[in-house]
Amino acid sequence: MSVAANMCLASLGSETGGSIRQPASFCGVTGLKVTYGRISRYGLVAFASSFDSIGIFAKSNTDIACVLEVIGGHDEKDSTSSAEPVGNYVHDANKRFDPSKVKIGFAKEYFGEGLNEEVKEGVFAKIEMLRSKGFSVNRNFSAAFQISYTGILCLNMRRSIE
């Protein structure tokens, strides 16, 4: 990826179901899939129109915020682009917050048999680092979330075809 290789400060990509977030994670950079309509999709070849969006790759939240402030907003060539004003994302990205007010949960069921030990250790090391910084971590976050999330996806899919 060009950002990870220091060929550029930021780059754009399209996402239908993980094509920004997963490569960013694999390459150690930050990836943002924006809310539908925040960035114009004009010129994008859509695979699943109601799911496709433009996303941003960069090395930091601040760099992503800078790009989003420039390319976010309404585009008269894209009827699905949002008319909501573009926020001051750089300011928001640099705000300090109280980590004790942030709860992180994960489903323990995802860390069972078949998961690569190196991946498992890496995730748990990051979780412990976050806990040491004051974040609240809930290890008992159950698969009930998966069921409710699946329900939300089904409702959203239903809305998109009605």
N, C-alpha and C positions, 0 to 999 in steps of 0.2 A: 504494500500500500504506500502511496506517495507521501503521506504525512509521516508515517513511521520511518520512512527512509530519508526524512529531512529534505525532500525535494520541493516541498511547499508548506506553508503554514496551515492551510486548510484545504479541504476538497469536498466536493458534493457527490452524492450518490443517490440512487433510488431505492426505496424500500417497499416491499409488499408484505413481507413476513419475517424480517430479521436481517435483511441485507445491509443494514447500516450497523446495527448494534452488535451482531455476531462478529463480523470482520474487525470492528473496532476493538472488541474484547480480545480477539485472537492476536491482534497486532500491538496491544498495549497503548492504544490511543483512546480518546473519547469520541463517542458517536452519539448523535442526537437524532431521534425520529420525532419530528415535530407533530403537534396537533394537526389533524386534517384541516387543510385550508390556510395554514399559517404561511406557507411558502407556496407560491404559484407552481402549478404542475404544467404550465404551458410549455410544450415541446417534449414532454416526457412521453415515452412509448409505454402505455399502461398495459400491465398484465391482468390486473384485477382493479378496475378503475376506482372503486370505492375504498380500496385498501392502499393504493399506491400513494406515496408521498416522496418528496425530496428531503434528504437528510444531510447532515453536516458531519465531517470528520475533522478533528483538530487535536492538539496535544493538551489543551486545557479548556475548562468551562468558559473562561474569559475569552479565549479565541473563538469559541463557538458562538458566544454571545455577540461578539463584534460582527461576525458574518451574518447572524440572524437579524441583527438590527438593520443591516443593509438590504438583505434579500427578502425579509419578511414583509407581509402586508398585502393589500389588495392589488390585483392585476386585472385590468379590464379584459384581457385576453383569456382569463380563466374564471369562469362563472362560479367555480367552487372555492375560489380564494376568499379569505375572510376580510371583511371590511373593518374588523376590530383594529384599533390603533396598535401600532408596534410599540412594545414596551421598552423600557430602559433596561435591557437584559444585562448589559455590562455591569451596571450598578447592582442589579439583583444577584448576579453571579458572584459578586465580591462581598455581599452582605455576610456578616458574622451571625451565627445562630447558636442556640444552646443545644448541644448534642443530646443532653438528657431528655429533651422533648421529642426526640426522634426515635421511633421504635422500628427495629429491623426484625423481620421474622423470616424463617425459612422452614420448608417442609422436610422434616427428618427423613421422610420416605425417599427423598431424592438422593440420599447418601448411603444407599445400601449396596448390595451385591452388584458387581458389574461396573461400578464407577472406578475409574483409574485412580489409584492411590495418590499419585502426584497431584492430580486435580483436586481430590478430596482434601489433602493436606494444605494445598494453596488456598482453597476457599475457607477452611477453618482457621488458617493463619490470618487471613484478612478479617474474618469475623472477630477474632480475638484482638486484633489491632483496633478495630472499631470500638469494641467493648472497652479497651484500655483508654480510649479517648472520651468515654462517657456515654456512648450510645447504649440504649437498652436493646438487648438481643433476646428474642424468644425462640428457643429451640423446639418448642412444642407446636409451632405453627403447623397445622395439620393439612392433610390432603383435602379437607373440606374447602379450603381456598380454591384448589384446582377445580372442584365441582362447581363452586359459585362462579369462578372465572369463566369456565366453559359455558355456564348459563348466560353470562353477560355477553360473551362472544356470539352465542346463538341469537340472543335478542338483537344485537347490533347487526348481525347478518340478515336477520328477518327484516329489520327496518330498512336496510339498504336495498332490498329487493321489492319492497312494497311500493 
